[in-house]
Amino acid sequence: MVMGQAFNGAGDTNTPTLLNLLCFWVFQIPLAWLLAFRFGLGPNGIFMAIPIAQSMLAVAGVFMFRRGKWKGSVV
């Protein structure tokens, strides 16, 4: 969450939007379904997908922040 707000504070709202879209809609929801139904973990699989996706979001946010592309988006 901190990384997303750092981008927002710098005026770059596209990066956190893209990261959230990818990490939650493309990764977390399918992972929750796989863990819950394919691997038979039920609700535990859904709850396991949450910290996995949050961790992935944090790593991706730090990576994107360190690239420094957000510096050019300030008006």
N, C-alpha and C positions, 0 to 999 in steps of 0.2 A: 504494500500500500504506500509505503514511504517513497519508493522509486516512482510510482505513478504520479504521486503528488509533486515530486521534484520536477518531472517533465511538465506537468500542468503549471507549476509556478514559473517555469522558464518560458512559458508561452507555447510549448509544443504539446498540443492536445491530440495530435494524430498518433504519436507513438504509443501512449498508454491505451488508446482506443484499440489500436491494432494488436497490441500485446494481450489485452483482455479478451478480445475476440478470438484470437488463436488459442490462448491457454484455456479458456473456459468452454467456448462453443466447439472448438475443433479437437481439444484434447481431453478436458475434464469430463464432459458429458459422455463421449464414447468410452472413455476409460471406466467410468462409473458403471455403465451398462455391461461392459466386458467383465469387470470384477464381480458384479452382482449376479449376472445371469450365466455367462459362459463358464466362469470359474466357480460358480455356485456359492459365493460368499454372502449373497443377500444384502441386507442393509449394511453389514460390516464392509462390504466391498465399496459401497457408495461413500461411506465415511472415510475409507482409505484413499479414495480418489481425490478428496478435498485437499489434504495436506500435500499430496504428490503434485497436484496442479498448482497449488500456491507456491511450492518450492520451485517448480519450473518457472513460474511467473517471476519470482524474485531473481533467479539466476539470469533469465532473459532480460529483465529490467536493468540489472547491474551491467550486463554485457552491452546493452544498447546505450546506457548512460556513459559508459567508459569510451564508447566510440566517439562521443562528442558531437554527433550530428545535430543534436538539439541546440547547440550554440548558434547555428546559422538560422534558426527559425524565429529568433527574437526580433520583434518589429521595432 
